[in-house]
Amino acid sequence: MCCGVCRRLAVGIGYAPKQGKPVLWLCTDPTCISLGESVFKMAPKTLSAHELFALDEAGEVAGAYLERIGKFDLTQLSEAEWMEFLKTVLNTYGERMRARLLDHAAPF
C-alpha cells in the first residue's frame, strides 16, 4: 500500500472520517500524517493536479541528475545510476507533494 500523500510505503497509520469507511493509508513521515485529513477530503481533480505538478518537478530534478552524470540514454545507466535516478524521482515527488499541500498551493 502506498502513502496517500507521498506514494512511499504506507504503514499501519491511516485517516478515515468514520469507522468502517475507506482509509487513506499514510507513511511514517509526520508531514504526511498531518496532511492525511486534507488529502482525504480533497477533490480527486484537485489532488490529480497537485500530483501532476509534483511529478513534473520530480522529472526536472531527475533530469538534472542525468545532466550531472552526463548520461541521457536511460539504457546506458549502470544499475546504481538507475536506482539513483528512480530514488530521485520518488523522493522528489514526495517532497514536492508535501510542500505543495503545506503551502496550500493552487492546483493550476
C-alpha positions in Angstrom: 0.0 0.0 0.0 1.3 3.5 -0.9 1.1 6.6 1.3 -1.9 8.7 0.1 0.3 11.8 0.2 3.8 11.0 -1.0 3.4 7.5 -2.5 6.1 6.0 -0.3 5.4 2.7 1.6 2.4 3.2 3.9 2.3 1.6 7.3 -0.4 1.0 9.8 -1.3 4.6 10.0 -4.4 5.9 8.2 -7.1 8.5 8.1 -10.8 7.7 7.9 -13.6 10.0 8.8 -15.6 7.2 10.5 -15.0 3.6 11.4 -15.9 1.3 8.6 -15.3 3.9 5.9 -12.4 3.9 3.3 -9.0 4.6 4.8 -6.3 6.8 3.4 -3.1 5.0 4.4 0.0 7.0 5.3 3.7 6.6 5.8 5.5 7.5 9.0 6.5 11.0 7.8 5.0 13.4 10.3 4.0 15.8 7.5 2.1 13.1 5.6 0.3 12.2 8.8 -0.7 15.8 9.4 -1.9 16.1 5.8 -4.0 12.9 5.8 -7.3 14.5 6.5 -6.9 17.3 4.0 -5.8 14.9 1.2 -8.7 12.5 2.1 -11.2 15.3 1.7 -9.6 16.8 -1.4 -11.5 16.6 -4.7 -9.9 14.0 -7.0 -9.4 16.6 -9.7 -7.5 18.9 -7.3 -5.4 16.1 -6.0 -4.5 14.9 -9.5 -3.4 18.4 -10.4 -1.1 18.6 -7.4 0.2 15.2 -8.3 1.0 16.3 -11.9 2.9 19.3 -10.7 4.9 17.3 -8.2 5.7 14.7 -10.8 6.8 17.3 -13.3 9.1 18.9 -10.7 10.4 15.4 -9.8 11.2 14.9 -13.5 13.1 18.1 -13.7 15.3 17.1 -10.7 15.8 13.7 -12.1 16.8 15.3 -15.4 19.3 17.4 -13.6 20.8 14.2 -12.1 21.2 12.8 -15.6 22.9 16.1 -16.7 25.3 15.9 -13.7 26.4 12.4 -14.6 26.5 13.2 -18.3 24.1 10.4 -19.4 20.8 10.9 -21.2 20.0 7.5 -22.6 18.4 5.5 -19.7 19.6 2.2 -21.2 23.2 3.3 -20.7 22.8 3.8 -16.9 24.5 1.4 -14.6 22.4 -0.4 -12.0 23.5 2.0 -9.3 22.8 5.1 -11.6 19.3 3.7 -12.5 18.5 3.2 -8.8 19.6 6.7 -8.0 17.5 8.1 -10.9 14.4 6.2 -9.6 15.1 7.3 -6.0 15.4 10.9 -7.2 12.0 10.8 -8.9 10.3 9.1 -6.0 11.8 11.2 -3.2 11.4 14.5 -5.0 7.8 13.7 -5.8 7.1 13.1 -2.2 8.9 16.2 -1.1 7.1 18.4 -3.6 3.7 16.9 -2.8 4.2 17.6 0.9 5.5 21.1 0.1 2.6 22.0 -2.3 0.0 20.8 0.2 1.6 22.5 3.2 1.8 25.8 1.2 -1.8 25.4 0.1 -0.6 25.9 -3.5 -3.1 26.5 -6.2 -3.7 23.3 -8.2 -3.1 25.2 -11.5 
